[in-house]
Amino acid sequence: MDFFVANFAAIVFYALAAVAVAGALGVIALRHPVHAALSLLATFLAVAGLFVLQRAEFIAAVQILIYAGGVMVLFLFVIMLVNVRTLPDESQFLRRLAPVAGALGVLLAVLVGIGAWAATSRPPADPAPLVQVAGETAGNTEAVGWNLYRDYLLPFEVVSIVLLVAMIGAIVMGRKELQEKEGRP
């Protein structure tokens, strides 16, 4: 019993990690799109649990609200709108990719092993300190905001520009398809 109490965080971490990996494998392996979407939902929720373990409650809440809520609803609407029953059989294509997938799997296993060795060879680090704002300790949300706009301003702006370009591209492609259907140039 003392083992479980002393290692509760590690046990919960491994359980959530196993659920996340199993859900990700389900997304890839399941042939029915709705079942694959539900596996993706399990992955999103497990990742949110991992964020809670890392004391990032705000990011966990955002993960649940935006990904598990909004993105999953969008995926399910698209699946239902397109009316896809099952995915076509692509066994020929998958057989040709088997050696590449095997090599990438071995590479991933080696990298995970190196990461596990590096993580266990030194003492665990303390959680990141909260940001001091105007003499008071800021909460998790405020710390994320300060780090995002102070330390990671350039990557944040690059991501926003990439998302803007993707949105404009989707609009242009949608208008082009609409014009082709209506017979306009």
C-alpha positions in Angstrom: 0.0 0.0 0.0 2.9 2.4 0.8 4.2 1.8 -2.7 1.0 3.1 -4.3 0.9 6.2 -2.0 4.5 7.0 -2.6 4.3 6.6 -6.3 0.8 7.8 -7.0 1.8 10.5 -9.4 4.0 8.1 -11.4 1.2 5.5 -11.6 -1.3 8.1 -12.8 1.2 9.4 -15.3 1.8 6.0 -16.8 -1.9 5.2 -16.8 -2.7 8.5 -18.6 0.2 8.0 -21.0 -1.0 4.5 -21.8 -4.5 5.8 -22.5 -3.1 8.6 -24.8 -1.0 6.1 -26.7 -3.8 3.6 -27.0 -6.1 6.4 -28.2 -3.6 7.5 -30.8 -3.2 4.0 -32.1 -7.0 3.7 -32.2 -7.1 6.8 -34.4 -4.8 5.1 -36.8 -6.0 1.6 -36.7 -9.8 1.9 -36.5 -11.6 1.7 -39.8 -14.8 3.4 -38.7 -14.4 7.2 -38.7 -16.6 7.8 -35.7 -14.8 5.2 -33.6 -11.5 6.8 -34.7 -12.8 10.2 -33.6 -13.8 8.8 -30.2 -10.3 7.4 -29.8 -9.0 10.9 -30.6 -11.3 12.2 -27.8 -9.7 9.7 -25.4 -6.3 10.9 -26.4 -7.2 14.6 -25.9 -8.6 13.9 -22.4 -5.6 11.8 -21.4 -3.3 14.6 -22.5 -5.4 17.1 -20.5 -4.8 14.8 -17.5 -1.1 14.9 -18.1 -1.2 18.7 -18.1 -3.0 18.6 -14.7 -0.2 16.4 -13.4 2.3 19.0 -14.5 0.4 21.7 -12.6 -0.7 23.4 -15.8 -4.4 23.6 -15.0 -5.1 26.4 -17.5 -3.6 24.5 -20.4 -5.6 21.4 -19.3 -8.8 23.4 -19.4 -7.9 24.8 -22.8 -7.1 21.3 -24.0 -10.6 20.1 -22.9 -12.5 23.1 -24.1 -10.9 23.7 -27.5 -9.7 20.3 -28.6 -12.0 17.8 -26.8 -14.9 20.2 -27.2 -14.7 22.3 -30.3 -12.3 20.3 -32.6 -14.1 17.0 -31.9 -17.5 18.5 -32.6 -16.1 19.8 -35.9 -14.6 16.4 -36.8 -17.9 14.7 -36.0 -19.8 17.2 -38.1 -17.5 16.6 -41.1 -17.7 12.9 -40.7 -21.5 13.0 -40.5 -21.8 15.5 -43.4 -19.5 13.6 -45.7 -21.3 10.4 -44.7 -18.2 8.1 -44.7 -19.1 4.6 -43.5 -15.7 3.0 -43.5 -12.3 3.8 -45.0 -11.3 2.0 -48.2 -8.9 -1.0 -48.0 -5.4 0.3 -48.7 -3.5 -2.9 -47.8 -1.3 -2.6 -51.0 -0.2 0.9 -50.0 0.4 -0.2 -46.4 2.5 -3.2 -47.4 4.9 -0.9 -49.3 5.2 1.4 -46.3 5.9 -1.5 -43.8 9.7 -1.3 -44.0 9.7 2.5 -43.6 7.3 2.3 -40.7 9.4 -0.4 -39.1 12.6 1.7 -39.4 10.8 4.7 -38.0 9.4 2.6 -35.1 12.9 1.4 -34.2 14.2 5.0 -34.4 11.4 6.1 -32.2 12.1 3.3 -29.7 15.8 4.3 -29.6 15.0 8.0 -29.1 12.5 7.2 -26.3 15.1 4.9 -24.6 17.6 7.7 -24.8 15.1 10.2 -23.4 14.1 7.8 -20.6 17.8 7.2 -19.7 18.5 11.0 -19.7 15.4 11.7 -17.6 16.2 9.1 -15.0 20.0 9.7 -14.8 19.6 13.0 -13.0 17.4 14.1 -10.0 13.9 15.3 -10.8 13.6 19.1 -11.4 11.3 21.3 -9.4 8.3 22.7 -11.1 8.9 26.0 -12.9 8.6 29.0 -10.6 5.6 31.3 -11.0 6.3 34.7 -12.5 6.6 37.7 -10.1 4.2 40.4 -11.3 4.1 43.7 -9.3 5.4 42.1 -6.2 2.7 39.3 -6.2 3.0 35.8 -7.4 1.0 35.4 -10.6 -1.2 32.4 -11.2 -0.7 29.7 -13.8 -2.7 31.6 -16.5 -0.9 34.8 -16.0 2.4 33.0 -16.0 1.5 31.4 -19.4 0.5 34.9 -20.7 3.7 36.5 -19.6 5.9 33.8 -21.0 4.0 33.7 -24.3 4.2 37.4 -25.0 7.6 38.1 -23.4 9.8 35.0 -24.1 8.0 33.5 -27.1 6.7 36.5 -29.0 8.3 35.7 -32.3 7.2 32.1 -32.5 3.7 33.2 -31.4 3.5 35.7 -34.2 4.9 33.2 -36.7 2.2 30.7 -35.7 -0.5 33.4 -36.0 0.7 34.3 -39.5 0.7 30.6 -40.6 -2.8 30.2 -39.3 -3.9 33.3 -41.1 -2.4 32.0 -44.4 -4.1 28.7 -43.9 -7.4 30.4 -43.3 -7.0 32.6 -46.4 -6.0 29.5 -48.4 -9.1 27.6 -47.3 -11.4 30.5 -48.2 -9.8 30.8 -51.7 -10.1 27.1 -52.3 -13.7 27.1 -51.1 -14.6 30.1 -53.4 -12.9 28.5 -56.4 -14.9 25.2 -55.9 -18.1 27.3 -55.5 -17.3 29.3 -58.7 -16.6 26.1 -60.6 -19.9 24.6 -59.5 -21.8 27.7 -60.6 -19.9 27.8 -63.9 -18.3 31.2 -63.3 -14.6 31.8 -64.1 
